Every structure is written in structure tokens, then in C-alpha cells.
Amino acid sequence: METVIEIKHLEKAFNDIPVLTDINLELKRGENIAILGKSGTGKSVLTKCIVRLVQADDGEVLVLGNDVLRMDDEQLNEIRKKVGYLFQGGALYDSMTVRENLEFQIRRTQLEKNKTELRQLVEESLENVGLLDAINKMPGELSGGMKKRIGLARTLILKPKVILYDEPTTGLDPVTSGEISELILAVQEKYNTSSIIITHDIKCAKMTANQVKIMKDGKFYAEGTFSELCESDDQEVKAYFS
């Protein structure tokens, strides 16, 4: 099975304080990996290093066979078009309608689209998340769950091969959290995407992940399937599933 992301011996520190220490990870085509860990363990920093929103100090990050850490800006932008990133709050532009938010995603990548193609892409992406009727709404009119869905629609509009989810269910009620988890699975099935899902939500990890990794002190402390980790006798691991 094709490897879409391979991380080797990744290191990152801020002000000489280690945040990521010797991180190694392999993500296969069509696979979802959930990463659990307490706040401050480096989970979000890891995903930002993958797309070089944060510059790693050492190691390798291979995305679709390309070493992200050693690319120039033009090469990096080309790779970023193939990697979707869902931020915690959706990161929508408050002054733009939902339609304009999605259109902006296309225009910023300098893809040439006529008005008909642009409209079709926007509508298809909103249909994928069940929110076509919100196309003319402003972000301030949306609930937290709707903002997450619109953020995912904006990610999907470029048909990414890889999606990085940063706390996709944070701040949502249990029912909406379950709906977002189901949506992650639907996207994986429809587009054969590969995903890394940063989460504190054990139910989300159980529903969406083929593999689960637990971070502690900037390292992967334990890994396996959800069932394997549930059965662990390690007290650090059991604390997540009790």
C-alpha cells in the first residue's frame, strides 16, 4: 500500500524547550491515524510541521514522496494544494459569505475556473457536508458544528489526497461530534483520502481511526488499533479509555 506521509526522526523545540522528540510516523493511502495526548504534548505542532506552518528543527517529512522541509516556497505551495488542513475553529473569513469563503480557496491557488465551474465546485463541496442551503449565510449565522462542516467543505474543494484534522470535534455537543466523525469517514470512503486526526475525543478516535497513537512529552508513547490500546495494561494508556 502506498505511503502518503512518512516522518523520520522529527525534532522541534521552542526557546530550547523540546516539543517534538524523534517522531516517526507512516500514513498509508486510505488510512486514518488518530493522535491522542494531553494538551501541550505537541500534537498540533506535529501537523503544522507536516505542511511547514511551523519549521521543524531536524528530521524528514515526506509528503506524497516529497521532502517538505527542504522545498522552496513554490514547491511547498504545490504540495499544500494536495493537503487539506481543517483548523480547530474552521478558520472562516467573517466578512465573507460561505460561498465567498469557498471561492476564495480556489482563487488563492490560482486555478483557472470559469463561473460555471466555480459554482459547481462550491455546490458539490457543500453537498458533501450537507450544507448547500447555507451557501449565502455569513459565518456569524452558523453554529459551531456548521462552521466545522463549512471548513471541511472548503478543504474538500481542492480534492486533497491528505487531510489533517486539528481537533475536529472540540467544543461540540456529543450528537454533533458524532456527525462530524461520521462525515470524516464518509469523506475517506468517497475520496480515498488519508488523514491524521488530532483529537481529545475518544469516541471520535474509535469511530474514525485505523490506527491510534498516544503522545506523551513530545514522543509517541504507545500505538496500535483502538481495540489493542483499550486492552493495554499500561496505566498511562488505560487512563485514556477508562
Order of alpha helices (4+ residues) and beta strands (2+ residues): beta-beta-beta-alpha-beta-beta-alpha-beta-alpha-alpha-alpha-beta-alpha-beta-alpha-beta-beta-alpha-alpha
